[in-house]
Every structure is written in structure tokens, then in C-alpha cells.
Amino acid sequence: MARRHAVAATLLAAAILAGVGVGAYWWRQDAADRGQGGTPSRRRASPLVNLTLTPDTRLVERTRYPACGEAVLETERPPTPVETGWRLSDLLRSRDTWRLAQATPDRIVLERQRPGPCPPAAWLRYRTVRLHQGHVAVFYGRPGRQGRDLGPLRLLTDLPAERLLPGDRRRLEQGLVVEGDGEAWHVLESLTP
């Protein structure tokens, strides 16, 4: 009889421990689902992670310089031939210092912060509209001596050079320097055939 009570007590203790273990497991899963810590649950990946970059996708890369006030350099372009066909998850894996700020099927915005030196004042003030890779493009800054010292790419449009009027094409081969994005967009609008 004592042996039966011992076995029953052992079974009851095992059942209680199993119940506590299962309860703790489900509590942790629920806490993770609500974002309150615990072990993260397995969730389905966002459908945006499987988003595929096409030639029509606009890729925006935004670099913020917190030590420089509100200084931001932003590049907007289509994916390179290598990036075309990548999924968004592939793009993010290739950019370990960047974070995803926004994603839609036709526009992906990546951001990063640079603690380093501020960009040159000329990059923040001037834009140069010129031809680049057979298309109209906008660059930060203005060319220095002999057309060099131009800042990074600001925007690569889908307007090919062959669709420009001959006079516009000649001006953009040299590069047209304007102040700020607003004037650069005005120049781009005036080029639209």
C-alpha cells in the first residue's frame, strides 16, 4: 500500500512539473508575441522580405550625419544589374551598416548614420545636373578643376541622353550647376521631352 502511495505521489509530482513546464513555455511564447521579452516565437517572415528588386524599383540610400546637425546625403537610383533580381532580404544582407527605413514594391529606402566628418559645404549647397551612364543624373556639389571633385550621386533618372534635345545634351555633357534640390528638380522638369 505504501508503495502505491509513493508511485501515485511521484506520478502526481511529475504531472505537476510537466504542467508547470508547459505553462511556462506558453507564457514565454505569449510574452514574445506581445514584445515583452521571453523567447521569440517563430513568425512568418514579412512578405516584403521576399520583395524582388526590378529595374523599375527605386533604391534610396540615405546617410545621416548626426554630428553635423541635419546633414543628410541621399542617393536615389535603380538597382544595379547585379542587384536586379535580388530579394529585399538579399539586399539587406549585403548592407550590414544599413537599416530598412521604408519598403514598397516600387521604392526601398535604406538608412545609416555616419559619426565621422561632415560632408563638404559645397555638397550640401550645390547640385550638378549632368549625363552619367547614358542618363541624366544629379550629383552633390559642383565640379572642381577640369570637371573633377564632384560629390556623390544624388539621383540617377531614367531619362536617356538620346531623348534630349541637342542643346540640352551639350549643356549636360559639361554639367549644369544649381543651388539645392529644388533648382535641380526644376532643371529636370525642363528637360522632359
BELNORGI-V830716 format. One line per field, one symbol per residue. ss: DSSP state (~ for helix, > for strand, _ for the rest). phi: phi as a letter, one per 40 degrees, with the letter a starting at -180 (. if undefined). psi: psi as a letter, one per 30 degrees, with the letter a starting at -180 (. if undefined). Layout:
# BELNORGI-V830716
ss = ???
phi = ???
psi = ???
This chain:
# BELNORGI-V830716
ss = _~~~~~~~~~~~~~~~~~~~~~~~~~~~~~~~~_____________~~~~_>_____>>>>>>>>~~~__>>>>>>>>________>~~~~~~~____>>>>>>__>>>>>>>_______~~~~~>>>>>>>__>>>>>>____~~~_____>>>>>>>>~~~__~~~~~~~~~_>>>>~~~~~~~~~~~~__
phi = .cccccccccccccccccccccccdcccccccccgbggccccbcccccccdbcbcccbbbbbbbbccbgccbbbbbacccdcccgccdccccccbccbbccaabdbabbbbabbcccccddccccbbbcacafgbcbbbcgacccfgcgcccccabccccdccccdcccccccchbcbcgcdccccccccccc
psi = eeeeeeeeeeeeeeeeeeeeeeeeeeeeeeeeegghaakkljlkkkffegkkklffkkjkjkkkiffgbgkkkkkkllkleefkflleeeeeefiffllkekklffkkkkllkjfalllkeeefelkkklkkhglklklkalkbkhgagkalkekjlgjlefflkeeeeeefeekjkljleeeeeeeeeffk.
